[in-house]
Protein backbone atom coordinates (compact mmCIF):
# COMPACT_ATOMS: atom_id res chain seq x y z
CA UNK A 1 0.00 0.00 0.00
CA UNK A 2 2.83 2.36 0.85
CA UNK A 3 4.35 1.78 -2.58
CA UNK A 4 1.07 2.55 -4.30
CA UNK A 5 0.59 5.76 -2.30
CA UNK A 6 4.09 6.91 -3.29
CA UNK A 7 3.32 6.34 -6.99
CA UNK A 8 0.13 8.37 -6.82
CA UNK A 9 1.97 11.05 -4.86
CA UNK A 10 4.61 11.40 -7.58
CA UNK A 11 1.95 11.54 -10.26
CA UNK A 12 0.00 14.21 -8.43
CA UNK A 13 3.03 16.36 -7.78
CA UNK A 14 4.08 15.91 -11.42
CA UNK A 15 0.69 17.12 -12.62
CA UNK A 16 0.78 19.98 -10.17
CA UNK A 17 4.24 21.01 -11.36
CA UNK A 18 3.11 21.02 -15.00
CA UNK A 19 0.03 23.08 -14.15
CA UNK A 20 2.14 25.57 -12.16
CA UNK A 21 4.61 25.84 -15.04
CA UNK A 22 1.78 26.52 -17.49
CA UNK A 23 0.36 29.22 -15.25
CA UNK A 24 3.80 30.79 -14.92
CA UNK A 25 4.28 30.83 -18.72
CA UNK A 26 0.84 32.38 -19.18
CA UNK A 27 1.69 35.05 -16.62
CA UNK A 28 4.99 35.82 -18.38
CA UNK A 29 3.22 35.95 -21.74
CA UNK A 30 0.54 38.28 -20.36
CA UNK A 31 3.21 40.54 -18.86
CA UNK A 32 5.09 40.66 -22.17
CA UNK A 33 1.88 41.48 -24.06
CA UNK A 34 1.00 44.25 -21.59
CA UNK A 35 4.31 45.99 -22.37
CA UNK A 36 3.41 46.28 -26.07
CA UNK A 37 1.36 48.88 -27.88
CA UNK A 38 0.01 49.76 -31.31
CA UNK A 39 0.67 52.65 -33.67
CA UNK A 40 -2.20 53.73 -35.92
CA UNK A 41 -1.57 56.49 -38.43
CA UNK A 42 -2.76 58.37 -41.46
CA UNK A 43 -0.94 60.12 -44.31
CA UNK A 44 -2.46 63.21 -45.90
CA UNK A 45 -1.55 65.57 -48.74
CA UNK A 46 -2.19 69.24 -48.02
CA UNK A 47 -2.16 71.21 -51.24
CA UNK A 48 -2.77 70.65 -54.91
CA UNK A 49 -2.71 67.09 -56.14
CA UNK A 50 0.13 66.76 -58.67
CA UNK A 51 -1.60 64.22 -60.91
CA UNK A 52 -0.08 61.26 -62.74
CA UNK A 53 1.16 61.14 -66.35
CA UNK A 54 -0.48 58.82 -68.86
CA UNK A 55 1.52 55.83 -70.10
CA UNK A 56 1.82 55.20 -73.81
CA UNK A 57 2.18 51.46 -74.28
CA UNK A 58 2.47 51.44 -78.06
CA UNK A 59 6.08 50.25 -77.79
CA UNK A 60 4.69 46.83 -76.86
CA UNK A 61 1.41 45.86 -78.59
CA UNK A 62 0.95 43.00 -76.13
CA UNK A 63 0.91 45.41 -73.18
CA UNK A 64 -1.50 47.65 -75.09
CA UNK A 65 -3.80 44.68 -75.68
CA UNK A 66 -3.76 43.75 -71.99
CA UNK A 67 -4.89 47.29 -71.13
CA UNK A 68 -7.32 47.81 -74.01
CA UNK A 69 -10.10 50.25 -73.20
CA UNK A 70 -8.18 51.85 -70.30
CA UNK A 71 -6.17 55.06 -70.10
CA UNK A 72 -3.39 53.81 -67.89
CA UNK A 73 -1.38 56.14 -65.68
CA UNK A 74 1.94 56.09 -63.87
CA UNK A 75 0.68 55.56 -60.30
CA UNK A 76 3.32 57.65 -58.58
CA UNK A 77 0.89 59.80 -56.57
CA UNK A 78 -2.29 57.96 -55.64
CA UNK A 79 -4.37 60.50 -53.74
CA UNK A 80 -7.94 59.94 -52.55
CA UNK A 81 -10.65 62.61 -52.73
CA UNK A 82 -10.03 63.57 -49.08
CA UNK A 83 -6.26 63.92 -49.66
CA UNK A 84 -5.28 60.54 -48.23
CA UNK A 85 -2.00 59.25 -49.68
CA UNK A 86 -1.48 55.59 -50.61
CA UNK A 87 1.81 53.71 -51.06
CA UNK A 88 3.69 55.48 -48.28
CA UNK A 89 6.28 53.29 -46.56
CA UNK A 90 6.40 53.97 -42.82
CA UNK A 91 8.94 52.54 -40.39
CA UNK A 92 10.39 53.01 -36.94
CA UNK A 93 14.03 53.96 -36.69
CA UNK A 94 16.31 52.37 -34.10
CA UNK A 95 17.50 49.11 -32.56
CA UNK A 96 14.99 46.52 -31.38
CA UNK A 97 15.08 43.04 -29.77
CA UNK A 98 15.48 40.18 -32.23
CA UNK A 99 12.23 38.69 -33.52
CA UNK A 100 11.68 35.75 -35.88
CA UNK A 101 11.83 36.56 -39.60
CA UNK A 102 8.57 35.57 -41.35
CA UNK A 103 8.79 32.37 -43.36
CA UNK A 104 6.16 33.43 -45.89
CA UNK A 105 7.51 35.40 -48.87
CA UNK A 106 6.60 38.92 -49.91
CA UNK A 107 5.13 38.66 -53.41
CA UNK A 108 5.12 41.17 -56.26
CA UNK A 109 3.16 40.21 -59.37
CA UNK A 110 3.78 41.44 -62.91
CA UNK A 111 0.26 41.75 -64.25
CA UNK A 112 -0.86 43.60 -67.39
CA UNK A 113 2.61 45.16 -67.58
CA UNK A 114 2.49 46.63 -64.06
CA UNK A 115 4.04 45.64 -60.76
CA UNK A 116 1.38 44.83 -58.13
CA UNK A 117 1.66 46.04 -55.44
CA UNK A 118 3.79 49.06 -56.24
CA UNK A 119 5.21 49.47 -52.71
CA UNK A 120 5.93 46.68 -50.22
CA UNK A 121 7.86 46.27 -46.99
CA UNK A 122 9.82 43.26 -45.76
CA UNK A 123 12.48 42.02 -43.35
CA UNK A 124 16.15 41.36 -43.98
CA UNK A 125 16.38 37.60 -44.50
CA UNK A 126 12.79 37.26 -45.69
CA UNK A 127 12.16 35.95 -49.21
CA UNK A 128 10.97 38.24 -51.99
CA UNK A 129 9.20 36.57 -54.91
CA UNK A 130 8.55 38.38 -58.20
CA UNK A 131 6.13 36.51 -60.44
CA UNK A 132 5.36 36.96 -64.12
CA UNK A 133 1.62 36.64 -64.77
CA UNK A 134 1.92 37.98 -68.34
CA UNK A 135 2.63 35.75 -71.31
CA UNK A 136 5.40 38.03 -72.54
CA UNK A 137 8.97 39.00 -71.67
CA UNK A 138 9.64 41.02 -68.55
CA UNK A 139 13.00 41.91 -67.04
CA UNK A 140 13.32 42.36 -63.27
CA UNK A 141 16.14 44.76 -62.44
CA UNK A 142 16.87 46.26 -59.01
CA UNK A 143 19.03 49.33 -58.42
CA UNK A 144 20.65 48.74 -55.05
CA UNK A 145 23.10 50.73 -52.99
CA UNK A 146 23.31 48.03 -50.30
CA UNK A 147 24.17 44.83 -52.14
CA UNK A 148 20.59 43.83 -52.97
CA UNK A 149 21.12 43.87 -56.73
CA UNK A 150 19.60 41.47 -59.25
CA UNK A 151 18.86 41.51 -62.97
CA UNK A 152 16.94 38.58 -64.43
CA UNK A 153 14.72 37.91 -67.43
CA UNK A 154 11.28 36.30 -67.22
CA UNK A 155 10.29 35.41 -70.81
CA UNK A 156 6.87 33.86 -70.13
CA UNK A 157 4.00 33.53 -67.67
CA UNK A 158 4.49 31.37 -64.61
CA UNK A 159 8.15 32.18 -63.97
CA UNK A 160 8.98 33.13 -60.38
CA UNK A 161 12.19 34.85 -59.29
CA UNK A 162 13.14 34.51 -55.61
CA UNK A 163 15.57 36.76 -53.77
CA UNK A 164 16.52 37.15 -50.10
CA UNK A 165 17.84 40.62 -49.17
CA UNK A 166 20.97 40.61 -47.06
CA UNK A 167 20.96 44.23 -45.82
CA UNK A 168 18.46 46.98 -44.91
CA UNK A 169 17.59 49.42 -47.69
CA UNK A 170 14.98 52.18 -47.90
CA UNK A 171 14.02 52.05 -50.66
CA UNK A 172 15.03 49.40 -53.21
CA UNK A 173 13.72 50.41 -56.68
CA UNK A 174 12.76 47.67 -59.12
CA UNK A 175 12.20 48.25 -62.83
CA UNK A 176 11.84 46.47 -66.15
CA UNK A 177 14.36 47.21 -68.88
CA UNK A 178 11.80 46.10 -71.50
CA UNK A 179 8.91 48.25 -70.22
CA UNK A 180 10.40 51.38 -68.72
CA UNK A 181 7.18 52.52 -67.03
CA UNK A 182 7.11 49.46 -64.76
CA UNK A 183 8.19 50.50 -61.27
CA UNK A 184 8.05 49.02 -57.78
CA UNK A 185 9.71 49.85 -54.48
CA UNK A 186 10.73 47.54 -51.64
CA UNK A 187 11.41 48.79 -48.13
CA UNK A 188 13.84 46.39 -46.40
CA UNK A 189 14.29 46.69 -42.63
CA UNK A 190 15.78 44.61 -39.82
CA UNK A 191 12.70 44.64 -37.56
CA UNK A 192 8.93 44.11 -37.91
CA UNK A 193 7.84 47.68 -37.16
CA UNK A 194 6.88 49.00 -40.58
CA UNK A 195 3.78 49.42 -42.73
CA UNK A 196 2.54 50.71 -46.10
CA UNK A 197 -0.40 53.11 -46.25
CA UNK A 198 -3.49 51.88 -48.05
CA UNK A 199 -5.83 53.67 -50.44
CA UNK A 200 -7.38 55.41 -47.41
CA UNK A 201 -3.96 56.68 -46.27
CA UNK A 202 -4.10 54.54 -43.12
CA UNK A 203 -1.38 52.33 -41.69
CA UNK A 204 -0.86 50.35 -38.49
CA UNK A 205 1.97 48.67 -36.57
CA UNK A 206 1.09 46.10 -33.90
CA UNK A 207 3.02 44.67 -30.92
CA UNK A 208 5.47 47.56 -30.67
CA UNK A 209 7.53 47.63 -27.43
CA UNK A 210 6.58 50.58 -25.26
CA UNK A 211 8.90 53.55 -25.64
CA UNK A 212 9.63 56.69 -27.61
CA UNK A 213 10.82 56.31 -31.20
CA UNK A 214 11.63 58.17 -34.36
CA UNK A 215 9.08 57.29 -37.04
CA UNK A 216 9.75 58.01 -40.71
CA UNK A 217 7.75 58.00 -43.91
CA UNK A 218 8.90 57.59 -47.50
CA UNK A 219 7.00 58.44 -50.69
CA UNK A 220 8.42 58.25 -54.19
CA UNK A 221 7.31 61.78 -55.12
CA UNK A 222 6.82 63.58 -51.82
CA UNK A 223 9.95 62.38 -50.04
CA UNK A 224 10.43 61.74 -46.31
CA UNK A 225 8.85 63.03 -43.12
CA UNK A 226 10.11 62.40 -39.57
CA UNK A 227 8.34 62.60 -36.22
CA UNK A 228 8.63 61.31 -32.66
CA UNK A 229 6.07 58.83 -31.38
CA UNK A 230 5.53 57.45 -27.88
CA UNK A 231 4.05 53.98 -27.57
CA UNK A 232 2.29 53.22 -24.29
CA UNK A 233 1.78 49.70 -22.89
CA UNK A 234 -1.53 48.15 -23.91
CA UNK A 235 -2.66 51.26 -25.80
CA UNK A 236 -3.01 52.51 -29.35
CA UNK A 237 -1.11 55.66 -30.28
CA UNK A 238 -2.38 57.70 -33.23
CA UNK A 239 -0.20 59.85 -35.47
CA UNK A 240 -0.79 61.82 -38.66
CA UNK A 241 1.67 62.83 -41.37
CA UNK A 242 0.95 65.67 -43.77
CA UNK A 243 2.82 66.27 -47.00
CA UNK A 244 2.57 69.68 -48.65
CA UNK A 245 2.84 70.70 -52.29
Helices and strands as residue ranges (DSSP letters): H 2-34, E 36-46, H 61-66, E 89-93, E 106-111, E 114-116, E 119-123, E 127-132, E 138-143, E 151-154, E 160-164, E 169-175, E 183-189, E 194-196, E 202-209, E 211-219, E 223-231, E 236-244
